[in-house]
Amino acid sequence: MQEEPFSRVIRVEAVPRDGRTVTIEANAAERRALAALLKLPSIESLRATFALARSGGGGLRASGSVKGELTQVCVVSLEPFSATVDEEVDVRFVPTADDGASRVARAESEFFSITDEDEPDPIVDGKIDLGAVAREFFVLGLDPYPRKPGATFESPEEPETIVSPFSALASRAEKKPG
């Protein structure tokens, strides 16, 4: 199994009851690996700050932001240009059933309605990966059709109408009495 670039695993039990703030930053090797994975020319910086808060049933909430500077390729001119990502994060985590989760936490993870928040992510073996959360929100913040500022698409001129050599036969078939 391939290891994901930019992983920062923390133990949920290490988060104090009154919560804590965690800031993570991708190093040069992690940014290169993530850029290669995402087929980007480069990622100059990737930083995430999370406010971690404990919740009932052994759960955890991570809220904050993911910010990044990167180079993308314009879909119009195919030229590289600088871009930024600035995404807000709010993710809930609950223990999995095999992690000794409380009945309330299991119910919360199994049942939710469309009007609720996103389904909570699992706490696996008492741990969560804030790097994976940062990667996910960084990718969500990327423009899927990046356009360099000032780049304009100019539609090609319509080609002259070419008369088909079979157009005479088509008009002849229309005149034929039925």
Backbone as JSON Lines, residues from 0, in Angstrom:
{"i":0,"aa":"M","n":[0.85,-1.18,0.0],"ca":[0.0,0.0,0.0],"c":[0.9,1.24,0.0]}
{"i":1,"aa":"Q","n":[0.58,2.18,-0.87],"ca":[1.35,3.42,-0.99],"c":[1.03,4.37,0.15]}
{"i":2,"aa":"E","n":[2.09,4.94,0.73],"ca":[1.9,5.9,1.81],"c":[1.48,7.24,1.21]}
{"i":3,"aa":"E","n":[0.48,7.86,1.82],"ca":[-0.01,9.13,1.34],"c":[0.95,10.26,1.72]}
{"i":4,"aa":"P","n":[1.14,11.22,0.81],"ca":[1.99,12.36,1.18],"c":[1.27,13.25,2.2]}
{"i":5,"aa":"F","n":[2.01,13.83,3.09],"ca":[1.54,14.78,4.09],"c":[0.56,14.13,5.06]}
{"i":6,"aa":"S","n":[1.09,13.36,5.97],"ca":[0.31,12.7,7.0],"c":[0.76,13.2,8.36]}
{"i":7,"aa":"R","n":[-0.18,13.57,9.21],"ca":[0.11,13.99,10.58],"c":[-0.92,13.34,11.5]}
{"i":8,"aa":"V","n":[-0.54,12.19,12.03],"ca":[-1.44,11.41,12.88],"c":[-1.32,11.88,14.32]}
{"i":9,"aa":"I","n":[-2.48,12.07,14.96],"ca":[-2.47,12.42,16.38],"c":[-3.4,11.47,17.12]}
{"i":10,"aa":"R","n":[-3.06,11.22,18.36],"ca":[-3.9,10.39,19.22],"c":[-4.98,11.27,19.83]}
{"i":11,"aa":"V","n":[-6.22,10.82,19.74],"ca":[-7.36,11.58,20.26],"c":[-7.23,11.75,21.77]}
{"i":12,"aa":"E","n":[-6.75,10.74,22.46],"ca":[-6.62,10.84,23.91],"c":[-5.59,11.89,24.33]}
{"i":13,"aa":"A","n":[-4.71,12.31,23.43],"ca":[-3.71,13.34,23.75],"c":[-4.3,14.75,23.69]}
{"i":14,"aa":"V","n":[-5.52,14.88,23.17],"ca":[-6.17,16.19,23.09],"c":[-6.82,16.47,24.45]}
{"i":15,"aa":"P","n":[-6.43,17.55,25.12],"ca":[-7.01,17.86,26.44],"c":[-8.52,18.08,26.36]}
{"i":16,"aa":"R","n":[-9.21,17.92,27.46],"ca":[-10.66,18.13,27.5],"c":[-11.05,19.52,27.04]}
{"i":17,"aa":"D","n":[-10.23,20.53,27.36],"ca":[-10.55,21.9,26.93],"c":[-10.06,22.19,25.51]}
{"i":18,"aa":"G","n":[-9.55,21.18,24.81],"ca":[-9.15,21.31,23.42],"c":[-7.74,21.85,23.25]}
{"i":19,"aa":"R","n":[-7.33,21.97,22.01],"ca":[-6.02,22.55,21.7],"c":[-5.98,22.95,20.24]}
{"i":20,"aa":"T","n":[-5.05,23.83,19.92],"ca":[-4.86,24.27,18.53],"c":[-3.59,23.61,17.99]}
{"i":21,"aa":"V","n":[-3.71,23.09,16.78],"ca":[-2.58,22.42,16.13],"c":[-2.36,23.06,14.76]}
{"i":22,"aa":"T","n":[-1.11,23.4,14.47],"ca":[-0.75,23.91,13.14],"c":[0.22,22.92,12.52]}
{"i":23,"aa":"I","n":[-0.08,22.52,11.29],"ca":[0.8,21.6,10.57],"c":[1.2,22.25,9.26]}
{"i":24,"aa":"E","n":[2.39,21.88,8.79],"ca":[2.89,22.45,7.54],"c":[3.63,21.36,6.76]}
{"i":25,"aa":"A","n":[3.37,21.29,5.47],"ca":[4.03,20.29,4.62],"c":[5.46,20.73,4.33]}
{"i":26,"aa":"N","n":[6.39,19.79,4.44],"ca":[7.78,20.11,4.1],"c":[7.97,20.01,2.58]}
{"i":27,"aa":"A","n":[9.15,20.33,2.11],"ca":[9.42,20.37,0.66],"c":[9.16,19.02,-0.01]}
{"i":28,"aa":"A","n":[9.61,17.93,0.61],"ca":[9.41,16.6,0.02],"c":[7.92,16.26,-0.05]}
{"i":29,"aa":"E","n":[7.17,16.59,0.99],"ca":[5.73,16.32,1.0],"c":[5.02,17.15,-0.06]}
{"i":30,"aa":"R","n":[5.43,18.4,-0.22],"ca":[4.8,19.26,-1.24],"c":[5.1,18.73,-2.64]}
{"i":31,"aa":"R","n":[6.34,18.28,-2.88],"ca":[6.69,17.71,-4.19],"c":[5.86,16.46,-4.47]}
{"i":32,"aa":"A","n":[5.75,15.57,-3.47],"ca":[4.98,14.33,-3.65],"c":[3.51,14.63,-3.9]}
{"i":33,"aa":"L","n":[2.95,15.59,-3.17],"ca":[1.55,15.95,-3.35],"c":[1.33,16.61,-4.71]}
{"i":34,"aa":"A","n":[2.25,17.45,-5.14],"ca":[2.15,18.1,-6.46],"c":[2.19,17.04,-7.56]}
{"i":35,"aa":"A","n":[3.07,16.05,-7.41],"ca":[3.15,14.98,-8.41],"c":[1.85,14.18,-8.44]}
{"i":36,"aa":"L","n":[1.31,13.87,-7.26],"ca":[0.05,13.13,-7.17],"c":[-1.1,13.88,-7.84]}
{"i":37,"aa":"L","n":[-1.12,15.2,-7.65],"ca":[-2.21,16.03,-8.19],"c":[-1.92,16.57,-9.58]}
{"i":38,"aa":"K","n":[-0.75,16.22,-10.13],"ca":[-0.34,16.68,-11.46],"c":[-0.3,18.21,-11.55]}
{"i":39,"aa":"L","n":[0.31,18.81,-10.51],"ca":[0.51,20.25,-10.46],"c":[1.99,20.54,-10.69]}
{"i":40,"aa":"P","n":[2.33,21.66,-11.32],"ca":[3.75,21.99,-11.47],"c":[4.47,22.09,-10.13]}
{"i":41,"aa":"S","n":[3.83,22.73,-9.14],"ca":[4.46,22.83,-7.82],"c":[3.46,23.3,-6.77]}
{"i":42,"aa":"I","n":[3.81,23.01,-5.53],"ca":[3.1,23.54,-4.37],"c":[4.17,24.24,-3.55]}
{"i":43,"aa":"E","n":[4.04,25.55,-3.44],"ca":[5.05,26.33,-2.74],"c":[4.87,26.29,-1.23]}
{"i":44,"aa":"S","n":[3.63,26.23,-0.77],"ca":[3.37,26.14,0.67],"c":[2.03,25.48,0.89]}
{"i":45,"aa":"L","n":[1.94,24.77,2.03],"ca":[0.69,24.14,2.45],"c":[0.7,24.11,3.97]}
{"i":46,"aa":"R","n":[-0.24,24.83,4.55],"ca":[-0.29,24.97,6.01],"c":[-1.75,24.86,6.46]}
{"i":47,"aa":"A","n":[-1.96,24.19,7.58],"ca":[-3.31,24.05,8.11],"c":[-3.27,24.3,9.62]}
{"i":48,"aa":"T","n":[-4.3,25.0,10.1],"ca":[-4.46,25.25,11.52],"c":[-5.81,24.71,11.94]}
{"i":49,"aa":"F","n":[-5.79,23.87,12.98],"ca":[-7.02,23.24,13.46],"c":[-7.22,23.55,14.94]}
{"i":50,"aa":"A","n":[-8.45,23.89,15.3],"ca":[-8.86,23.95,16.71],"c":[-9.52,22.62,16.99]}
{"i":51,"aa":"L","n":[-8.93,21.84,17.86],"ca":[-9.46,20.52,18.19],"c":[-10.26,20.6,19.48]}
{"i":52,"aa":"A","n":[-11.47,20.03,19.46],"ca":[-12.35,20.06,20.63],"c":[-12.92,18.68,20.84]}
{"i":53,"aa":"R","n":[-12.84,18.19,22.06],"ca":[-13.41,16.89,22.39],"c":[-14.93,17.0,22.4]}
{"i":54,"aa":"S","n":[-15.59,15.9,22.03],"ca":[-17.05,15.87,22.08],"c":[-17.48,14.58,22.77]}
{"i":55,"aa":"G","n":[-18.76,14.48,23.05],"ca":[-19.28,13.33,23.77],"c":[-19.05,12.02,23.05]}
{"i":56,"aa":"G","n":[-18.99,10.95,23.82],"ca":[-18.84,9.62,23.24],"c":[-17.46,9.36,22.68]}
{"i":57,"aa":"G","n":[-16.46,10.14,23.09],"ca":[-15.1,9.93,22.6],"c":[-14.83,10.57,21.26]}
{"i":58,"aa":"G","n":[-15.73,11.43,20.79],"ca":[-15.56,12.08,19.5],"c":[-14.65,13.3,19.57]}
{"i":59,"aa":"L","n":[-14.4,13.88,18.41],"ca":[-13.53,15.05,18.29],"c":[-14.01,15.9,17.12]}
{"i":60,"aa":"R","n":[-13.88,17.2,17.26],"ca":[-14.21,18.12,16.17],"c":[-12.95,18.9,15.83]}
{"i":61,"aa":"A","n":[-12.65,19.0,14.52],"ca":[-11.5,19.77,14.03],"c":[-12.03,20.87,13.14]}
{"i":62,"aa":"S","n":[-11.81,22.11,13.55],"ca":[-12.23,23.24,12.72],"c":[-11.05,24.17,12.54]}
{"i":63,"aa":"G","n":[-11.03,24.88,11.44],"ca":[-9.91,25.78,11.16],"c":[-9.83,26.1,9.69]}
{"i":64,"aa":"S","n":[-8.59,26.13,9.16],"ca":[-8.42,26.47,7.75],"c":[-7.19,25.8,7.17]}
{"i":65,"aa":"V","n":[-7.23,25.64,5.85],"ca":[-6.11,25.11,5.07],"c":[-5.76,26.18,4.05]}
{"i":66,"aa":"K","n":[-4.46,26.55,4.02],"ca":[-4.01,27.59,3.1],"c":[-2.83,27.06,2.31]}
{"i":67,"aa":"G","n":[-2.78,27.41,1.05],"ca":[-1.68,26.95,0.22],"c":[-1.39,27.89,-0.93]}
{"i":68,"aa":"E","n":[-0.13,27.9,-1.34],"ca":[0.33,28.62,-2.54],"c":[0.81,27.56,-3.51]}
{"i":69,"aa":"L","n":[0.39,27.66,-4.76],"ca":[0.73,26.63,-5.73],"c":[0.84,27.22,-7.13]}
{"i":70,"aa":"T","n":[1.29,26.4,-8.05],"ca":[1.33,26.76,-9.45],"c":[0.41,25.8,-10.2]}
{"i":71,"aa":"Q","n":[-0.5,26.38,-10.98],"ca":[-1.4,25.58,-11.8],"c":[-1.14,25.91,-13.27]}
{"i":72,"aa":"V","n":[-1.72,25.13,-14.16],"ca":[-1.58,25.36,-15.59],"c":[-2.92,25.84,-16.13]}
{"i":73,"aa":"C","n":[-2.89,26.96,-16.84],"ca":[-4.09,27.57,-17.41],"c":[-4.71,26.65,-18.47]}
{"i":74,"aa":"V","n":[-6.02,26.44,-18.39],"ca":[-6.71,25.59,-19.36],"c":[-6.86,26.28,-20.72]}
{"i":75,"aa":"V","n":[-6.66,27.6,-20.76],"ca":[-6.8,28.33,-22.02],"c":[-5.45,28.46,-22.72]}
{"i":76,"aa":"S","n":[-4.46,29.0,-22.0],"ca":[-3.17,29.28,-22.63],"c":[-2.13,28.19,-22.39]}
{"i":77,"aa":"L","n":[-2.4,27.26,-21.49],"ca":[-1.48,26.21,-21.07],"c":[-0.21,26.76,-20.42]}
{"i":78,"aa":"E","n":[-0.29,27.99,-19.91],"ca":[0.84,28.61,-19.21],"c":[0.68,28.4,-17.71]}
{"i":79,"aa":"P","n":[1.8,28.18,-17.01],"ca":[1.72,28.08,-15.55],"c":[1.47,29.45,-14.92]}
{"i":80,"aa":"F","n":[0.77,29.45,-13.78],"ca":[0.52,30.7,-13.06],"c":[0.33,30.39,-11.59]}
{"i":81,"aa":"S","n":[0.54,31.39,-10.75],"ca":[0.4,31.23,-9.3],"c":[-1.06,31.27,-8.9]}
{"i":82,"aa":"A","n":[-1.4,30.44,-7.93],"ca":[-2.77,30.4,-7.4],"c":[-2.69,30.16,-5.89]}
{"i":83,"aa":"T","n":[-3.82,30.4,-5.23],"ca":[-3.88,30.17,-3.78],"c":[-5.09,29.32,-3.44]}
{"i":84,"aa":"V","n":[-4.99,28.64,-2.32],"ca":[-6.1,27.88,-1.76],"c":[-6.29,28.4,-0.34]}
{"i":85,"aa":"D","n":[-7.53,28.68,0.02],"ca":[-7.87,29.12,1.36],"c":[-9.24,28.53,1.69]}
{"i":86,"aa":"E","n":[-9.23,27.38,2.37],"ca":[-10.45,26.64,2.64],"c":[-10.72,26.56,4.14]}
{"i":87,"aa":"E","n":[-11.97,26.76,4.51],"ca":[-12.4,26.57,5.89],"c":[-12.67,25.08,6.12]}
{"i":88,"aa":"V","n":[-12.36,24.62,7.33],"ca":[-12.49,23.2,7.67],"c":[-13.38,23.08,8.91]}
{"i":89,"aa":"D","n":[-14.28,22.1,8.88],"ca":[-15.07,21.75,10.06],"c":[-15.44,20.27,9.91]}
{"i":90,"aa":"V","n":[-14.71,19.41,10.6],"ca":[-14.88,17.97,10.46],"c":[-15.11,17.35,11.83]}
{"i":91,"aa":"R","n":[-16.08,16.43,11.9],"ca":[-16.33,15.68,13.12],"c":[-15.75,14.28,12.97]}
{"i":92,"aa":"F","n":[-15.22,13.76,14.08],"ca":[-14.69,12.4,14.12],"c":[-15.39,11.65,15.24]}
{"i":93,"aa":"V","n":[-15.72,10.38,14.99],"ca":[-16.31,9.54,16.03],"c":[-15.58,8.2,16.02]}
{"i":94,"aa":"P","n":[-15.5,7.55,17.19],"ca":[-14.85,6.24,17.24],"c":[-15.6,5.21,16.39]}
{"i":95,"aa":"T","n":[-14.86,4.28,15.84],"ca":[-15.49,3.17,15.11],"c":[-15.99,2.16,16.12]}
{"i":96,"aa":"A","n":[-16.88,1.28,15.7],"ca":[-17.47,0.29,16.6],"c":[-16.4,-0.6,17.23]}
{"i":97,"aa":"D","n":[-15.35,-0.97,16.47],"ca":[-14.31,-1.83,17.02],"c":[-13.34,-1.06,17.89]}
{"i":98,"aa":"D","n":[-13.5,0.25,17.98],"ca":[-12.63,1.08,18.81],"c":[-13.23,1.27,20.2]}
{"i":99,"aa":"G","n":[-14.28,0.5,20.51],"ca":[-14.91,0.64,21.82],"c":[-15.76,1.9,21.89]}
{"i":100,"aa":"A","n":[-16.37,2.27,20.79],"ca":[-17.17,3.5,20.75],"c":[-18.4,3.36,21.63]}
{"i":101,"aa":"S","n":[-18.81,4.49,22.15],"ca":[-20.04,4.48,22.95],"c":[-21.23,4.27,22.03]}
{"i":102,"aa":"R","n":[-22.33,3.87,22.61],"ca":[-23.55,3.64,21.84],"c":[-24.0,4.91,21.13]}
{"i":103,"aa":"V","n":[-23.86,6.07,21.79],"ca":[-24.26,7.35,21.2],"c":[-23.39,7.68,20.0]}
{"i":104,"aa":"A","n":[-22.08,7.5,20.14],"ca":[-21.17,7.8,19.04],"c":[-21.43,6.89,17.84]}
{"i":105,"aa":"R","n":[-21.68,5.6,18.11],"ca":[-21.97,4.68,17.02],"c":[-23.25,5.09,16.31]}
{"i":106,"aa":"A","n":[-24.27,5.44,17.08],"ca":[-25.54,5.86,16.48],"c":[-25.34,7.12,15.65]}
{"i":107,"aa":"E","n":[-24.54,8.04,16.16],"ca":[-24.28,9.28,15.42],"c":[-23.59,8.99,14.1]}
{"i":108,"aa":"S","n":[-22.68,8.03,14.08],"ca":[-21.95,7.74,12.85],"c":[-22.78,6.93,11.86]}
{"i":109,"aa":"E","n":[-23.79,6.21,12.36],"ca":[-24.58,5.35,11.48],"c":[-25.82,6.02,10.92]}
{"i":110,"aa":"F","n":[-26.37,6.99,11.64],"ca":[-27.62,7.6,11.21],"c":[-27.47,9.11,11.12]}
{"i":111,"aa":"F","n":[-27.79,9.64,9.97],"ca":[-27.82,11.09,9.8],"c":[-28.77,11.4,8.66]}
{"i":112,"aa":"S","n":[-29.28,12.6,8.63],"ca":[-30.21,12.95,7.56],"c":[-29.56,13.97,6.65]}
{"i":113,"aa":"I","n":[-30.22,14.23,5.55],"ca":[-29.7,15.18,4.57],"c":[-29.55,16.57,5.17]}
{"i":114,"aa":"T","n":[-30.36,16.9,6.13],"ca":[-30.29,18.23,6.73],"c":[-29.16,18.35,7.73]}
{"i":115,"aa":"D","n":[-28.58,17.22,8.16],"ca":[-27.47,17.24,9.11],"c":[-26.18,17.68,8.43]}
{"i":116,"aa":"E","n":[-25.16,17.83,9.26],"ca":[-23.82,18.1,8.77],"c":[-23.33,16.87,8.01]}
{"i":117,"aa":"D","n":[-22.12,16.98,7.45],"ca":[-21.53,15.82,6.79],"c":[-21.41,14.67,7.78]}
{"i":118,"aa":"E","n":[-21.43,13.46,7.25],"ca":[-21.25,12.28,8.07],"c":[-19.88,12.37,8.76]}
{"i":119,"aa":"P","n":[-19.81,11.99,10.03],"ca":[-18.52,12.08,10.72],"c":[-17.49,11.1,10.16]}
{"i":120,"aa":"D","n":[-16.23,11.47,10.26],"ca":[-15.13,10.61,9.86],"c":[-14.8,9.68,11.03]}
{"i":121,"aa":"P","n":[-14.23,8.51,10.74],"ca":[-13.94,7.57,11.83],"c":[-12.64,7.9,12.56]}
{"i":122,"aa":"I","n":[-12.62,7.61,13.83],"ca":[-11.39,7.59,14.61],"c":[-10.93,6.14,14.56]}
{"i":123,"aa":"V","n":[-9.76,5.9,14.02],"ca":[-9.27,4.54,13.82],"c":[-8.12,4.28,14.8]}
{"i":124,"aa":"D","n":[-8.27,3.25,15.59],"ca":[-7.27,2.89,16.61],"c":[-6.94,4.07,17.51]}
{"i":125,"aa":"G","n":[-7.94,4.91,17.8],"ca":[-7.74,6.04,18.7],"c":[-7.0,7.21,18.07]}
{"i":126,"aa":"K","n":[-6.85,7.19,16.73],"ca":[-6.07,8.23,16.05],"c":[-6.84,8.86,14.88]}
{"i":127,"aa":"I","n":[-6.47,10.1,14.56],"ca":[-6.96,10.77,13.35],"c":[-5.75,11.32,12.61]}
{"i":128,"aa":"D","n":[-5.9,11.53,11.3],"ca":[-4.81,12.05,10.47],"c":[-5.17,13.45,10.01]}
{"i":129,"aa":"L","n":[-4.6,14.46,10.67],"ca":[-4.87,15.85,10.28],"c":[-4.25,16.18,8.93]}
{"i":130,"aa":"G","n":[-3.17,15.5,8.57],"ca":[-2.57,15.7,7.24],"c":[-3.54,15.27,6.15]}
{"i":131,"aa":"A","n":[-4.24,14.17,6.37],"ca":[-5.23,13.7,5.38],"c":[-6.37,14.71,5.25]}
{"i":132,"aa":"V","n":[-6.79,15.29,6.38],"ca":[-7.84,16.32,6.34],"c":[-7.34,17.53,5.55]}
{"i":133,"aa":"A","n":[-6.12,17.96,5.82],"ca":[-5.55,19.11,5.11],"c":[-5.44,18.83,3.61]}
{"i":134,"aa":"R","n":[-4.99,17.62,3.25],"ca":[-4.9,17.24,1.82],"c":[-6.27,17.32,1.16]}
{"i":135,"aa":"E","n":[-7.27,16.75,1.83],"ca":[-8.62,16.71,1.27],"c":[-9.16,18.12,1.01]}
{"i":136,"aa":"F","n":[-9.0,19.01,1.97],"ca":[-9.53,20.36,1.8],"c":[-8.68,21.19,0.84]}
{"i":137,"aa":"F","n":[-7.39,20.89,0.75],"ca":[-6.53,21.54,-0.25],"c":[-7.03,21.18,-1.65]}
{"i":138,"aa":"V","n":[-7.28,19.9,-1.87],"ca":[-7.77,19.44,-3.18],"c":[-9.14,20.06,-3.48]}
{"i":139,"aa":"L","n":[-10.02,20.12,-2.48],"ca":[-11.34,20.73,-2.69],"c":[-11.23,22.2,-3.07]}
{"i":140,"aa":"G","n":[-10.16,22.87,-2.61],"ca":[-9.98,24.29,-2.9],"c":[-9.36,24.57,-4.26]}
{"i":141,"aa":"L","n":[-8.9,23.53,-4.96],"ca":[-8.29,23.73,-6.28],"c":[-9.36,24.04,-7.33]}
{"i":142,"aa":"D","n":[-9.06,24.97,-8.2],"ca":[-9.95,25.27,-9.32],"c":[-9.82,24.13,-10.33]}
{"i":143,"aa":"P","n":[-10.92,23.43,-10.65],"ca":[-10.81,22.32,-11.6],"c":[-10.52,22.78,-13.03]}
{"i":144,"aa":"Y","n":[-10.81,24.04,-13.34],"ca":[-10.54,24.61,-14.67],"c":[-9.78,25.92,-14.47]}
{"i":145,"aa":"P","n":[-8.52,25.81,-14.04],"ca":[-7.78,27.04,-13.71],"c":[-7.54,27.91,-14.93]}
{"i":146,"aa":"R","n":[-7.75,29.2,-14.75],"ca":[-7.55,30.15,-15.84],"c":[-6.63,31.26,-15.34]}
{"i":147,"aa":"K","n":[-5.54,31.44,-16.04],"ca":[-4.58,32.5,-15.71],"c":[-5.29,33.85,-15.82]}
{"i":148,"aa":"P","n":[-5.06,34.75,-14.86],"ca":[-5.7,36.07,-14.95],"c":[-5.37,36.74,-16.29]}
{"i":149,"aa":"G","n":[-6.4,37.22,-16.94],"ca":[-6.23,37.9,-18.23],"c":[-6.29,36.98,-19.43]}
{"i":150,"aa":"A","n":[-6.26,35.66,-19.21],"ca":[-6.33,34.72,-20.34],"c":[-7.75,34.68,-20.88]}
{"i":151,"aa":"T","n":[-7.87,34.85,-22.17],"ca":[-9.2,34.8,-22.8],"c":[-9.21,33.75,-23.89]}
{"i":152,"aa":"F","n":[-10.33,33.14,-24.01],"ca":[-10.5,32.13,-25.06],"c":[-11.1,32.81,-26.28]}
{"i":153,"aa":"E","n":[-10.45,32.66,-27.39],"ca":[-10.98,33.21,-28.63],"c":[-11.44,32.06,-29.5]}
{"i":154,"aa":"S","n":[-12.71,32.08,-29.76],"ca":[-13.31,31.03,-30.56],"c":[-12.77,31.08,-31.98]}
{"i":155,"aa":"P","n":[-12.43,29.94,-32.54],"ca":[-11.94,29.95,-33.92],"c":[-13.06,30.39,-34.86]}
{"i":156,"aa":"E","n":[-12.64,30.99,-35.95],"ca":[-13.64,31.43,-36.95],"c":[-14.34,30.21,-37.52]}
{"i":157,"aa":"E","n":[-15.61,30.42,-37.83],"ca":[-16.38,29.34,-38.43],"c":[-15.82,29.03,-39.81]}
{"i":158,"aa":"P","n":[-15.61,27.78,-40.11],"ca":[-15.1,27.44,-41.45],"c":[-16.18,27.73,-42.5]}
{"i":159,"aa":"E","n":[-15.71,27.98,-43.71],"ca":[-16.67,28.2,-44.79],"c":[-17.5,26.94,-44.97]}
{"i":160,"aa":"T","n":[-18.75,27.14,-45.33],"ca":[-19.63,25.99,-45.52],"c":[-19.17,25.25,-46.76]}
{"i":161,"aa":"I","n":[-18.9,23.99,-46.56],"ca":[-18.46,23.16,-47.68],"c":[-19.69,22.44,-48.21]}
{"i":162,"aa":"V","n":[-19.89,22.57,-49.49],"ca":[-21.02,21.93,-50.12],"c":[-20.64,20.49,-50.4]}
{"i":163,"aa":"S","n":[-21.45,19.59,-49.91],"ca":[-21.19,18.17,-50.09],"c":[-21.47,17.79,-51.54]}
{"i":164,"aa":"P","n":[-20.65,16.93,-52.1],"ca":[-20.92,16.48,-53.47],"c":[-22.24,15.7,-53.57]}
{"i":165,"aa":"F","n":[-22.76,15.27,-52.42],"ca":[-24.01,14.52,-52.43],"c":[-25.23,15.4,-52.2]}
{"i":166,"aa":"S","n":[-25.04,16.72,-52.03],"ca":[-26.16,17.61,-51.77],"c":[-27.12,17.66,-52.95]}
{"i":167,"aa":"A","n":[-26.6,17.49,-54.18],"ca":[-27.48,17.48,-55.35],"c":[-28.4,16.27,-55.31]}
{"i":168,"aa":"L","n":[-27.88,15.15,-54.86],"ca":[-28.71,13.93,-54.78],"c":[-29.79,14.11,-53.72]}
{"i":169,"aa":"A","n":[-29.44,14.77,-52.62],"ca":[-30.42,14.98,-51.55],"c":[-31.54,15.87,-52.04]}
{"i":170,"aa":"S","n":[-31.22,16.92,-52.77],"ca":[-32.28,17.83,-53.25],"c":[-33.11,17.12,-54.33]}
{"i":171,"aa":"R","n":[-32.5,16.25,-55.08],"ca":[-33.21,15.52,-56.12],"c":[-34.21,14.54,-55.49]}
{"i":172,"aa":"A","n":[-33.82,13.91,-54.36],"ca":[-34.69,12.97,-53.69],"c":[-35.91,13.69,-53.09]}
{"i":173,"aa":"E","n":[-35.74,14.95,-52.71],"ca":[-36.85,15.74,-52.16],"c":[-37.89,16.05,-53.24]}
{"i":174,"aa":"K","n":[-37.44,16.22,-54.52],"ca":[-38.33,16.6,-55.61],"c":[-39.08,15.4,-56.18]}
{"i":175,"aa":"K","n":[-38.61,14.21,-55.93],"ca":[-39.18,13.0,-56.49],"c":[-40.6,12.81,-55.94]}
{"i":176,"aa":"P","n":[-41.58,12.62,-56.8],"ca":[-42.94,12.37,-56.33],"c":[-43.03,11.04,-55.59]}
{"i":177,"aa":"G","n":[-43.8,11.04,-54.55],"ca":[-43.86,9.87,-53.69],"c":[-44.97,9.05,-53.97]}
